[in-house]
Amino acid sequence: MRTSKQACSSANDLKRAIVLSAMMLAAVSCQSQEYKVLYRFSSKDGSFPQARLILGSKGSAYGTTMTGGQNGAGTIFKLSSAKKAIYSIPGFSGDNPTAYPLRGLVQDSAGNLYGTTAMGGSFGSGAVFKLDSKGNETTLHSFSAGNDGDEPQSALLRDSAGNLYGTTVLGGKANLGTVFKIDPQGNETITHSFSGGPDGEYPYTGVAGSPAGYIVGVTGGDGTTNWGNVFRIDSAGKYTSLYNFTGGPDGGQPMGALTMDGAGNLYGTTESGGTFLNGTVFKLDIAGTETVLYSFRGGVDGAQPQSSLVRDAAGNLFGTTVFGGASNMGTIFEIDSNGVEKVLHSFTGGTDGQYPYAGLVRDLAGNLYGTTSEGGANYGTIFVVTR
C-alpha cells in the first residue's frame, strides 16, 4: 500500500504513541485451536494496523497502527496481560516529527523500539526512529527523497552491533527504491539503489538476515519479466538477483518479507500468479531453485497473501491472505511440509476483523498472534489463534 506525501505542520501536531493493553498474551494451553480477538481499535487509540507484532518480555507484544491516535498519524502500541488501561506515551515528538508507521518494530535488549514511518521527518519523506522505554522518541534519520531514499514502508532488521537495515520504496539513484543501513550513531549508508529491469524495483518489505552475514529481500516489480525478484546482498555489499518471478505458475509480486530456515532455504508469498492467479507460498533453495508449495484458488482457501511467513520446527508454515476465505475478507492459513493447506480462520468482516495484511508471530507454545487492518470496531483488531 503506497501513501501520498504530506508536510508536517509542527512538532506538537504529531505527538503520539499509544500503548494498548489487553488480557491474555501469555501462552494458552488448549486441546484444539481457537480464534479470539484480544483488542479492537477505536481510532483514538490507533487505526488500520498493517504491521506484524513482535513479542517482548513478560508476556507483552508491540506493534504499530498506520493512522489514528491523538493526531491521526499513527501509533505505537503495547499489548500486555499486566495492565488493562489504555494510555498515551510521549512519542513522535521533537523537531522532526514522524508520521504514518506502516510496518512493525524491532526491540533491543534495553527495551528500545526502532521502526520506520512512511512520512514525516525533516523533509516529509519518512524517517527511522527510536522510542526508548520511557516513551522518548528520537529521529535517527530523515529521508530527503534523494539518493538516500524516500518513503520507507518496511520493518527494520537489527544486527548484533546495533546496525539497522531496511528499504525505501522510492528514492535512490533511479528513484526506484533502496536498501539502507543506519549505524548506532545515526549515519546512513545506501547498501543498494534499485535500477529497474533485472535489478528489481519498489521494495515494499524489509530484509532478513543470515548467520553467514548476508541479507535477503524481495522487490515488488521489475526483474526480468516485471513481476519482482528475490535478491541477496553479501557482507561486502555485492548485490545478486537470486530469482525473477514470471507472474505465471511460479507467482508474481512478492510483498512479504522472507523467512529463512537453518539450511538457508527461503520461504515467502506472492500476491499474484500461481496456478489460479491468486498468489502462492513458495520456497527458494540455496541453489536458486523455486518450488511453489501452494497456489491459492481464490475461494475459501484464501487469496492474495501479502504477509511474511512463520515456520515451526516441523516445517509447517503459517501466514495470512488479505482476501478469500468464506466471506472474502481474508484467512489465517497453515501449509504443512507436504504442501497441504489448512484454513485456521476465515474472517467475516464483523467483530473478528477483516483484511489481515500483516504476518503472524508465534510464541513458544505455538500460539499465533496477528492484526487485521479493519473490522472489529471498524479500525482493526489484535487476535490470537491458540494451538
Beta strands, then each sheet from edge to edge (+ up, - down):
strand 1: 18-19
strand 2: 34-40
strand 3: 54-55
strand 4: 60-65
strand 5: 75-80
strand 6: 87-88
strand 7: 98-99
strand 8: 106-107
strand 9: 113-117
strand 10: 119-120
strand 11: 127-131
strand 12: 137-142
strand 13: 157-158
strand 14: 164-168
strand 15: 178-182
strand 16: 188-193
strand 17: 208-209
strand 18: 215-219
strand 19: 229-233
strand 20: 239-244
strand 21: 259-260
strand 22: 266-270
strand 23: 280-284
strand 24: 290-295
strand 25: 310-311
strand 26: 317-321
strand 27: 331-335
strand 28: 341-346
strand 29: 361-362
strand 30: 368-372
strand 31: 381-386
sheet 1: 1+ 6-
sheet 2: 2+ 31- 30+ 29-
sheet 3: 3+ 4- 5+
sheet 4: 7+ 10-
sheet 5: 8+ 9- 11+ 12-
sheet 6: 13+ 14- 15+ 16-
sheet 7: 17+ 18- 19+ 20-
sheet 8: 21+ 22- 23+ 24-
sheet 9: 25+ 26- 27+ 28-
end
